[in-house]
Structures are given as C-alpha cells and as structure tokens.
Amino acid sequence: MAAHILRRAAAMAVVLLIVLTLVFFLMRMAPGSPAYLIVGADATAAEIAHVERELGLDKPMMVQYAAELGRILGGDLGTSIFTGDTVSHELLLRLPITLELTLVSLLFWIPLALIAGRLAAARRDTPVDAAVRILGNLSIAVPGFWLGALLILLFGLYLPGILPSSGWVGLAEDPMGHLRSLVLPAFVLGLGTFGVTANTLRVSMIESVRTDYVRFGHAMGLPERRINRSLAFRNSLLPTTAVVGQLVGVMLSGSVLIENLFNLPGMGRLLVDSIRRQDYPLAIGSTLSLAVFFLLANLIVDILYAALNPRVRQKFAGT
C-alpha cells in the first residue's frame, strides 16, 4: 500500500506540474496585462513599462516561468498583485468556504442516493424503481446554472425571507444564518451526484444478484433482506465509492460556477476574480489548490477501495 501511495504521489506531482505550466502560459498569452489595470486607461507607455518592470513582466517568458516554478517549489505561492496579501493568506480565507460547501452537499445528497439506489434495486421493475431512475436522470440532466438562477428568482422574488437567494453569512457571525446561506448552493452543487450515485448503486446491486456468492446465499436459505444488506449492498459499494470520489472532483470544479452564481466568497469566486483581473500569482495558486484537492480526493478513494476490496489489499501486499 505504501508503494502504491508513493507512486500515486509521484503521478500527482507530474499532474500539478502540467497544470502549473498550462495556467502560467495561458494567462500570459491572454490579451492585456495587469499593469494596464493597475495604472489605469490614461497611463502613458512609460508608466505601464515601469509597472511591468516592477512586477517582473518585462523579462522573457521562460525566465518568468523558471522563477515562478522555483518559488512554488520553495513553498512560496507569491503575493497577489492587486490585494498585496500573500496568495497563501487569500487561499486560507477562501478554501474553507468551498470545502464546507462541498462537504455539506455530499452529506445531503450521498445518503439519499444510497437509500434510493438500494431501494430501486430491491424493487426492480416496479414503480419505485421507475421513480428513482426518472429522478436520477432528471438530476443529471438539469443544468446547474439554470436551476440556480431559477432558485434565486424563486426565493428572492416570490418567496423572500424563507432562504437567502445569495450572499454569505459567517459561522461566527450568525450560525443559523450561516447554515441557511448554504442550503441553496449546496442543493444545486450536488444535485447531479444524486442521479449518478443512485444509478451506479442500483446497477451494481442488480449485477451482484447474479454472482455466485449471492446464489450461494439463496441456496443456504438466507433471508432476502440479509442477502441484499450483507452481500449485494456491501459489494456494490466498491464501484459506488469510486464514482463518488470522481464526483468530489466534479463538485470542486462546479463550485466555480455555483459560488459566482450565489455570490459566495469561496475558491471558485476567487479564481474567476483573479483571472478577470489577470492576477497571475493568485490565479495560479487558486488553480493549483483546486487541483490538489481533486487529486487528494481520488487518492483517498483508492485507499478506501483497497480497504473494502480484499483482492486489492492482497495485490498491494504482494507488491
């Protein structure tokens, strides 16, 4: 297991290097320069050149890239061009909001999806099964930005006061208001995970019924409920766990849209603002942070998959 984790860590380092390289050069190739935004539209060419020289933007592209890479490898993400704070400080302020939003969304939708998928598999080809499949497909098909805009209109115009349609309330400031401000964005962010998780669990449990160990359980006279709970459901958690791990990464990337839609000061909002203002260090730091958590989520899923699957544990033990 340790060797597998080390291999995954090496692969993660390569992926992060590729992400850094892409973001760096794409940001530099975008039209404009942060110097124009700093000095204003009426600035002279000499003033713009002076600001670019102070920011190090007058140096060759590869020299800038080498300096950026060396600074990040040294543990320094740099300083935001516009706020003057370190990128690490900005990330520490915004990252907990995105992680909390993702966690709340998972804690709400995943248990519902597991219950629905298990129920649909146990009552295959019944109205209950059809209802779960329809709801699951709808949750996948509905665009998040459309549903979010619809909920903002509904609770902001027609049902004011029930739930805040946008904005963020700190936990220390108002705990109940904090939870209420999370409801709508968490609902929209994780809606698609319900359908994917429920359908995956349903299909896995139906396939498990055809396996030898389930047939052996029937031959031994085990009750149907025990077979579904102890055999089919437990083994169906393996592919479901892998899917949920992938969905965590999808939700982290989806937070960029949801946070901007509901005006939440999280990582997604920070990333969009940094790109719009061409704040190179902040944009790179935000992207790398989201990439790190995406990769960590997949690594944790690999570890959980090995813990749930004895054959995988034996394979790792043999290596």
C-alpha positions, -999 to +999 in steps of 0.1 A: +000+000+000+028+024+009+045+018-025+012+024-043+007+057-024+042+068-033+035+060-070+003+080-069+021+109-052+047+110-079+019+110-105+002+138-087+034+158-088+035+154-126-001+164-130+004+195-108+034+205-129+013+202-161-015+223-145+010+250-134+026+251-169-008+254-187-021+281-164+011+301-165+013+302-203-024+306-209-026+335-185+005+352-201-009+347-236-043+363-228-047+398-242-038+427-219-016+430-188-022+436-151-001+467-155-030+483-175-054+476-148-031+490-121-022+523-137-055+529-155-066+536-190-050+570-192-015+559-183+014+565-206+036+538-221+064+547-198+042+543-167+030+509-179+065+498-187+076+509-152+049+488-135+057+458-157+093+461-147+084+462-110+062+431-115+089+413-135+067+411-165+094+426-188+116+395-186+115+367-212+086+343-207+108+313-198+127+333-172+094+342-156+083+306-157+115+294-141+112+320-114+075+310-108+084+273-107+113+278-083+092+300-060+064+274-058+088+245-053+102+265-024+068+267-008+061+303-017+030+309-039+038+346-042+018+378-035-014+389-050-008+418-075-040+436-065-046+429-028-010+429-017-016+399+006+002+366+001-016+340-020-014+316+009-034+340+031-060+345+004-064+308-001-067+301+036-096+326+038-115+312+008-107+275+008-127+266+039-158+280+023-155+258-008-147+227+012-176+233+036-200+238+007-188+206-010-190+186+023-225+198+031-236+190-004-221+155-001-236+148+033-270+158+020-271+140-014-250+109-010-271+093+018-302+100-002-286+085-033-276+053-014-311+049+000-327+055-034-303+032-053-307+004-028-345+007-028-346+007-066-325-024-068-346-042-042-378-033-060-366-038-096-391-031-124-416-016-100-430+019-099-405+027-071-376+016-094-390+037-122-394+068-100-358+065-088-345+062-123-365+092-135-355+114-106-319+103-111-318+111-148-335+144-142-309+154-115-282+147-140-298+164-170-308+197-152-281+223-158-268+237-125-267+273-137-303+271-149-316+256-116-295+280-096-309+310-114-344+296-110-340+292-073-325+327-069-356+341-087-380+319-067-366+327-032-355+362-040-387+374-056-416+351-048-406+335-015-385+362+002-373+356+037-375+318+037-340+312+024-314+337+013-311+338-025-275+348-025-247+360-002-227+345+026-230+347+064-201+337+086-205+309+111-192+331+140-215+360+129-248+340+128-247+302+130-283+297+118-279+323+091-247+305+080-265+273+076-293+289+057-269+306+033-255+271+024-288+254+016-295+266-019-259+264-033-253+230-017-286+217-031-276+229-066-239+218-064-246+182-055-278+176-074-261+157-102-243+134-077-277+120-066-285+106-100-250+092-108-246+076-073-281+061-072-279+047-107-244+033-101-255+016-069-287+002-085-269-013-114-242-027-092-267-044-069-286-059-098-254-073-112-244-086-077-276-107-076-262-128-105-229-136-087-221-170-072-219-158-036-254-144-038-267-176-053-250-195-026-267-173+000-301-182-016-292-218-016-283-216+021-317-202+028-306-168+039-334-142+041-337-119+011-332-088+032-300-102+047-287-110+012-294-075+000-279-059+030-248-081+037-239-094+003-252-074-026-252-039-010-217-043+006-201-054-026-219-028-047-202-001-025-169-008-043-178+008-077-201+033-060-172+045-038-150+050-069-178+070-086-183+092-055-146+100-055-147+112-091-178+133-082-159+151-055-136+165-081-165+174-104-181+192-075-149+212-067-148+223-103-185+230-103-181+253-073-166+279-096-200+284-113-221+279-081-201+303-060-202+330-086-239+324-091-248+326-054-222+353-046-202+331-022-166+342-014-150+308-020-123+294-042-144+295-073-152+332-069-115+339-061-104+320-092-127+339-115-118+373-100-081+366-103-084+356-139-106+386-147-080+409-131-051+390-145-037+385-111-012+358-122+001+345-088-035+343-073-048+326-104-020+300-104-024+294-066-062+290-068-059+265-097-032+245-080-052+244-048-083+230-066-061+205-085-045+193-052-079+186-036-092+169-067-061+146-067-063+140-030-100+130-033-090+104-059-062+091-037-085+087-007-109+068-029-081+045-040-073+038-003-109+032+006-113+009-024-084-012-012-098-012+023-132-025+010-118-050-015-097-079-001-083-088-035-069-053-040-054-054-005-037-088-014-024-073-046-009-043-027+005-066-001+022-087-028+039-056-042 
